[in-house]
Amino acid sequence: MSVPTATNGVVERLWQAVADGDEHSAAAVVHDALDEGMSEETLLLEVIAPVQERVGAEWAADRMSVAQEHAATAISERVIASLAHRPDRDRGPVYRGRVTVSCVDGEWHALPARLVAEVLTLHGWRVDYLGAQTPTPHLIAHLHLTDPAAVLLSGSLPTHLATAHAAITACQAVGVPVLAGGRAFGPGGRYARALRADRWAADARAAVAVLEEGIPRPDASAIRQVVDDLPHLADQEYTMVTQSRPQLVKQTLVDLEDRFPAMRAYSDAQHERTAEDLAHIVDFLATALYVDDPDLFTTFLTWTADILTARGVPARSLPAGLEVLAGRLRDFPRTLKLIEQGVTALAEHATRPVPGPDTRA
């Protein structure tokens, strides 16, 4: 992500403080920039957000541990809170209305939603920020109490798209429109449209623009079923793969050990990590079935290959795992096609040239 030149120095200073786990220095960097005339919105979206993206990139490259990534995220959250709690904070020229900002149930990446909530507050909205992993029934109960102009539903992990779909439908059933945002909803918001969200926004500023334009309230009397939005689910493949997930992971591990006897000497930690990787593969496979989009599955696989390579794990284990899964799912034609596309994507990814330091995009 490119950062405007005026913020580069602030971004680097904040990154250093966050990487060092120094919360007080991180807060000082941000508040000093505010005192020097940088707007709070710029700090939120052009300083804190890029630093958090860098945290994710450093974790993916195995240059930051999970614990360090969690600590860095916690520092970012507390710095945002310190900005929000300033007595002299400008809360916008006019009161525009009330909205709810919530993460999809199961989604624990809450910082993007928090950034959106703070930016909306700066633009005059009263925001009920519900945070991470909000169960849909509790979200709906809150809507009955507050009757907001819209729900802003945030998701970062595509594996929660089925849950997001249920939340979208439930919100609309009580007459509250849904504005979806976050990487889970795909490039250009393709999955937000597929799941019939009322609107989609690429970022916080886009969300402000959508709300200022206004979102019509949905017809609460219209009862909609999942297959009304996603007719391909009538084949039941998504349901069968999801329901058999525990058995698929367990049996695939057994089959892989038969194929690669060296796996039997794995430590408990190695077995647990392998099982987690297989579970993620099945989850993304099921989600790709849900939205009927092979790109969701193949993108995850090539990303996983890069993660494994960064951690010194042979990425060739992925095609082997997919082959075993295919044997277990041979009665599901749409699933088998997705797996075949995944194997092809991994083969092409493995042969791609590695860009040198002077390569230009």
N, C-alpha and C positions, 0 to 999 in steps of 0.2 A: 504494500500500500504506500503510495507516495504521500509525503507530508509537505505542506507549504513551507518555504524557506524560513519564514518568520517564526515558525514553531520548532524548527529542527533542534536548536540548542536546548529548548525546554524538554523536548522529547528525550534527547540523549541524557540529560541530567536526571529526569524522572526514571528512565530505564536503569541507569546505574544504581539509583537508590533502591528501586524495586528488586533488581537482581541481587543486591547486597542484603536484602531483607531489612532495610532501614526505613521503617515507617515514618519516623519523625522527619528525616531528610526528604522523603517523598512528599509529605504534606507541605514542608517548607518550600520545595520547588514550585508546587502548584500555587500556593498562596502568594509567593513572591511574584510569580507571573501575573496573577490577578491584580496585585497592587501596582504592577507596572503597566496595566492597561489592557491585558489580554482578557477577552470576554470569557465568561464561565462556559458558554456553549462551545467556544473554540477549545477550551481546556478539556471539556468532556469528550468531544468528538475528534479533535485533531491532535490531542496529546495523550490522554489516558487511554482511549480506544486503540490507537496504534501501538502503545506500549503493551497493552494486553494481548494484541495479536502477536507481538514479538515473543511474549511469554509462551504462547501456544506453539510457535514455530521452534523455539529453543527446546521445548519438551519433545516435540516430534523428532528433532535432530539428535536427541539423547544428550543434549548439553545441559539439561535441567531435569532434576528428579521430580517425581510426582509430588513429593512433599514440598519441594521448592516452588513448584507451579502453584500449589494450593496456597502457600504462604504469600506468593506474589499477588495472586488474585485477591486474597484477604486484604492486603495492603491497598490495592486499588479500590476495593469496596469502601474501606474506611476513609480514604482520601476523598472519595465522592461524597460520603456522608459529612465530612468536615466542611465541604463546600455548601452542601444543602442546609446545614445548620447555622450558617452565618446570620447574625441578627439583622444585618443590613442587606440581605439578599433581595434582589429585584425579582418579584414574582409575576412580572408581566404587566402590561398596561391596562388590561381589562380581564374580567372573569369570563372565560369562554364556555365553561360547562364542566361536567364531571365525567371522567373516564376511568376504566379499570385496566391496569397493566398486570398481566399474569403470565407465568411460564406454563407450558403444557405439563400435565401430570407426568412425573418421571424425569422431567428436564431439570437438571441441577446446575446448568450453565446460566446463572441468573444475571450476570453482569451486563450483557447486552440489553436486557429488559430494564435494568436499573438505569442505564444511560438514557434510554427512551423516556422513562418516567421523569427523570430530572429535566430533560430538554422540554418536555411538554409543560412541566411546571413553570419553566422560564417563560413560556409563551402564554401563560394565563390559565392553564387548565388545572382543575383540582384532580389530582391523581390518587386513586387507591392502588397502591403497589402491593401486590400479593406475594411477590417473590417466587422462589423456585418450587417446583413439584407441587403445584396446587391441584388437589383432587377435583375432578370436574363437578361432583355434587356440591362441594363447598363453594366452588366458583359460582355455580348457579344460585345457591342460597344467598350469596353476596349480591348478585344482580337483583334478586327480588327485593333486597333491602335498600339498594341504592339507585336502581334504574338509571344507569349511566348512558351517555350518548353512544358509547361504543366500548367494546372489549378489544384491547390490543394483546394478541396472543403470540407469545414468543417461543421459538423452538430452534435449537442448534443441532440436535441429533435427529437425523431422518428416521431412525428406528422408532420414534414416538409419533410418526405421522398418523397411524391408525387411532391413537389416543387423541391426537389433535383433531382429527375428523369428527370424533364423537363430541369433543368439546365445542367445535364450531356449530354442529347441528343442534346441540343442547342450548347454546346461547341464542341462536336464531329462533328456537322454539319458544323462548320467553320474550321474543321481540327485541333483542339487543344485537346490533350488527357487529361483525367480527372483522377487525383489521389484523391480518397475519403478517409476521415478520420474522426474520432470522434465517440462517443458512439451511435449516431443516426443510424449508419450503422450496428449495431448489433454485437453480439459475433463473432469474427473471420472475420468480414466484410461481413457477409452473405447477407445483403441487398445491399451492394455495388456491389456484384456479380450479384444479382438479377436485379438490375437496370442498369447493363451493364457498370459500370464504368471501365475504362481501367486498373486501379490498385487500390489497397487498402493498407493503411499503418496503423499499430496499434499505432504508436507514431511518434514523430519528428525524432528520429534516424532511424526508419524504412523508413520514407519518404525520408531522405537523401540517404539511400541505394538504394531505388527504382529509384530516379532521377539519381544517379550516374550510375546505370545500363542502364538507358535510357528507354523511353516509346515510342514505334512507334506511329507515327501520324495516326489517324483514317482516313478512306475514307470519305471525306466530301461530296461526291456525293451520298452516301448511305442514303436514306430517310427511317426513322424508325418510326413506330407508337407505342404508349404505349402498345397495345395488342400484338405487336410482342415480347416484353420483358415479359409481364405478361398476358398470354392468359386467365387466370381466370377472368380478368376484363370484359370479354365479357358478363358476366351475369348482368352487370349494378348495382349490389348491392352497390358497393362503391359509385358510382355516386348518387344513390338514397338516401343513408344515408347521404352523404355530403350535398346534396341540401336541405334535410329536417332537417338539424341540428338545426336551430333556433326553429322550431315548436316542434321538439322532446324534446328539453330542456324545453321549456315553458310548454308543455303538461305533461311531466313527473313530473314537479314541482306540477302542479295541482293535478295529480293523487296521488302523495305522500301525499299531504295535506289531500286528502279525506281518505287515508289509516291511516295517523297519524295526527289527528286533532290538536295535540299540536304544529305542525309546523306553524299553522296559527298565533300563538303568537310570532313567530320569529321576531326579530328586522330586520330593513332594511339590516344591515350588515350581519346578519345570512342568510337572504334570498339570498343576493348577493354571499356569500361564497358557499352556497348550489348549486346555479345556476352555479357557476364556476366549482365546482366539477363535476356536471353532464355534462357540456360542455367538460371537459377534458376526461371524460369517453367516450363520443360520438366520440371525436377526435381520441382517441386511438383505439376505435372499428373500425372506418373507416380506419385508417392506417393499422390495422391488416388485414382488408379486402383487402387493396391495395396490400400488400406484401404476402397475403395468409399465415400468420403465427400466430397461436394462442398464441405462447409464448410471442409475443410482447404485446398482450392484458392482458394475465394473470400476466405477470411480473409487468405491470403497476398497476394492481388491488391490488396485494399483497403489493407492495410498498406503494400505497395509504392507504391501511389498516394500515400499520405501522405508516405513517404520522398522520393519524387521531387519532390513539391510543396515540401517543406522545402528541397530542394537547387536549386530554381528550374528544374526540368525539367518540361515540360508532361506531365501525367499522361495526356493524350489519346493518347500514344504506345502505351499499354498495350492499349486496344481494337484499335488498328491491328495490333499484333503478334499479338494473339489471332486476328484475322480471317485473317491470313496463315497462321498455324499451322493453323487450321481447314481451309484449302484444302489443306494438305499432309497432313492426317490425315482426309480425308473418308471413308475406308473403315473408320473405327473409330467405331461408333455411340456407345459409352459415352464415348469421349474427346470426341466432338463435343458431346455433351450437357453434359459438364463445362465445355467452353469456352463454350458458350452461357450456362450459369449464371454463369460468370465475367464475361462481358460485361454481363449484367444486373446483377450485383452492383456492378460499377464504375459503371454508369449511375446506380444508386440512391445509391451512395456520393457521387457527384459533386454530387448535388442535395440532400444532407442539409444542414440548417441548422448553421452553425458556432456552438457555444455561446459566449455572452458571459461576461464575468467574473463576473456575478452569477447565472449559471444554476446551478440545483441539480439534482443527479442524482435 
